[in-house]
């Protein structure tokens, strides 16, 4: 057997032409249960993989974690294992009133409001889904009697950044620190609070010791929104 891919921990000969990917590792066994002869294949970090068959074809199911960077690693290494067609399965919240709980959304393209894809192509290059795959999804959903919408999705890096949070009420210029190349507020010392209700703080230089850190900005999270005729859903 060849050496497994570094992150997803499966070797090229364990691959398949087709793959279903999802963010949450806990969803992988549930998705694989729809295949014939499902079996666990590998697990490393956020990448949990199962394999099965459908209509006589070998199919992989794998989790990719949260965000564009980990998803890109998953897709890159699956391609090294022979995968040529991927369908990402996830949950979403509606952005239009006609998108109801339980509805399906088939993405026809994406607004690239994130950073990962810019490492591959300039932002002006459109991210468009394969027409035949989208049509197959629409046909299958209609045949199953499921309500489905087709439209453009929006990919974003920050889950909480699109909503006003406590962090938005803090003077970021006054409370800025650097961690792993990501600028975020750092709260230090003192029991006093400012007008926002958060602990009063002072700026901490990168690498400087802090006696007490009361909070920090969370890691980025990708969200996508689908737009069918102006906007359909936001996808986690």
C-alpha positions, 0 to 999 in steps of 0.5 A: 500500500502506498503511503497515506495522505498526510491529513486524511490518512487514507492511501490513493488505492483506498480512494474512489471516483465519488465522495460526499463530504460534510463538516461534522465528523459525527455526520459521516456514519449517518450519511454512509448508512445510505450506501451499500456495505458501509464501513469505516475507513480512517480517522485523523484530526477532523477527517473521519472517512467511511466507504461504501458502494452505490449502484456498484460504484465505490463512494467515500464519505468524509468530514472536512471540519469547519472553514475553508482551509480544512475543506481545501485540504480535504478536497486536495487530498481526496483528489490525490486519491482519485476523487473527481466528483464531490458533493458537500452535504450540510445544514443551512438557514434560509435567507429568503422567506420562501426557504422553509425549515426542511427545504433543500438547497442545491448550490449553482455557484458561490460568492467568494467572500472568504480567503481560501479560494483566493490562494487558487484563483483571483476573486474575479474568477467565478466559482460555479458548480458542475451543471450535470451534478446540480441537475442530478441533485434537482432530479433526485430531490423532485423524484423523492418529493422533496422541496428544493431550491437552486441558487448561488451560495455565499462563502464566508470565513467568520461565523460571528463576525456577520452579527454584532457581538460583544467584540464589536463593542470593544475598541479594537485599536486599543485592545489589539493582539496577535496570535497565529497571525490573526489580530484579536482583542486581548483583555488583561488584568483589572476588575473594572468594566468599560461602557460595553460591560466588558473588563477594562483592558490595555493593549498587550504587545505580541509575546508579552506576558499577561496575568489574566486573559478574560477573553479573546476572539474566536476562530473563523467559521465559514458560512455560505448563503444561497441566493435563488433569485436574490438570496436563498439560504445561509449554509453552515 
